[in-house]
Amino acid sequence: MIDNFSDAQVVRKAVVAVEGGVVASQHKKAAMVGASVLAAGGDAVDAAVATSFALGVVEPWMSGAAAGGCMVLWRAGEQKAEVVNFGMRSPRELDPADYPLTADGRSSDLFPWRCVVDDRNVQGATAVAVPGVVSGMGLAHARHGRKPWRELVAPAVRLAEEGLLVDWYSGLVTASTAQPLSLDPDAAAMFLDDGKWPILGAWTATTDRHLDQRALARTLQQIADEGPRAFYEGGVARALVRDIRAKGGCLGEADLAAYQAEWVEPLVVPFRGGQVYAVPGLTGGPTFAQALQMLDRELGDHAGAPDARAYRAVARALDAAFRTRLSIMGDQESTKAPGCTTHFSVVDRHGNLCAVTQTLLSIFGSRVVSPSTGLLLNNGIMWFDPEPGKPNSLAPNKRCLANYCPVVGVGADGRQFALGASGGRKILGAVLQLSSFLMAHGMTLEQAFHQPRIDVSGGGQLTADRLLPREILEALAQEMPTATTRRTVFPYAFACPAGVLRDGTRNMGCTEIMSPWGDAVGELPA
């Protein structure tokens, strides 16, 4: 491979074990918010709620109150795993006839569906599905929270009042979507200069610039004061629906009022003498479970560091699992899809764990901002195949099929971990390999996150980290067509994971080493 990047540069992230709790998040400030909650005596779920709302402010193009997702919990006292599902749904008034197919062509966004006229399923208010994040956080908090709801949302309010600090990375992300953002006046006003250019500082600027997120701050304050149902009933809900319908969408007040996150039984996947707990249903969980079980059989009595045999076993397991997924569940996402989700993991000093993934779907979601609420809106309708007669075809009041795959693992060695990733279909391979590195190969968390990975996510193509030894790359090439690439800041070729691990009474965390914003933060003074 010939590229422009240094071959001498080395990037690492240190993992430090502490007695207190840890939050690992794709944005440092969100992790700091969650860690402060832990330091003040909060449960892992309290920290998850606070981190979730904070991420919606400091990483707005990935998630927020208008997002969906799920959470896997481990309750140390009961030695029990639980799952909260807060996936999106299509609106009840949605009419598939409003999404006519073009004569030819495939969508250029995440999923190579047949093209819809004017990209109505991808861009704009017609792409907005019913969000679930606020309901999911409320449900988890009602069962396990120790701190008042208002106290947990308050840090996000303060961050929104201040506005996201603009830097080179936010400018890079915004530039990747500047043209579609410019089509919505309210999105352009929030993220672009002169309605065209990503908001940036000058090349040598020393003065800070911030996004204007004051409308979002007011919405978060209402949710803080009135509780999670304030998002689904009352003033916030009415304002959100009014804005969406003014821009041509069909989401209604009845959709929001009827939405409820739900507790579901986790998938339990035996692996190497331990168990991994995943999310059932229309998520990446069932595909992950199939791949992990096959990997267990393929590895046999293998021990020690991952070698050519181990990587070939991963490749075969992922390839077989995705063949099943693509033929039965209807997920046809492009293997070139960018990361457009966020994941964070939490462990508290008592050993309670949370693995949380939440997403707007595409980066910047529908590229539409609700001016009354300040919320960047999802484009969950794109999860559906617009062509009728398919397993995942577009229909009203239907749950969306998603790729996110947060997990909690309990190893035979007694270690427990929570992890997940962003990155579309690449998520499954990252979570599978990290789980295997920890449970089958006995790695530390730091070793696992720095270990080179591969990606096999459908289409019979394998992508390998060019840092893998030559003998492993040659063995993989014998398995299936293989391309090599490097881990970079942008784009992410192998998903963007975040995880925490508990070993005895010591906790630690790590995030994708190439993520310039991601960090694991231990408890901070209250």
Secondary structure, DSSP 8 states (H G I E B T S, - for coil): ---SS-SS---------BSS-EEEESSHHHHHHHHHHHHTT--HHHHHHHHHHHHHHHSTTT-STT-EEEEEEEETTTTEEEEEEE--B--TT--GGGS-EEEEEE-SSSS--EEEGGGTTTSSGGG--B--HHHHHHHHHHHH--S-HHHHHHHHHHHHHH--B--HHHHHHHHTTHHHHTTSHHHHHHHEETTTEE----TT--S--B---HHHHHHHHHHHHH-GGGGTSSHHHHHHHHHHHHTT----HHHHHH---EEE--EEEEETTEEEEE--SSSSHHHHHHHHHHHHHHHTT--SS--HHHHHHHHHHHHHHHHHHHHHT-----TT----EEEEEEE-TT--EEEEEEE-SSTTTTS-EETTTTEE---GGGGSBSSTTSTTB--TT-B-------EEEE-TTS-EEEEEEESTTHHHHHHHHHHHHHHTS---HHHHHHS--EEE-STT-EEEETTS-HHHHHHHHHHS-EEEE---SSS-SS-EEEEEEEETTEEEEEE-TT-SS-EEEE----
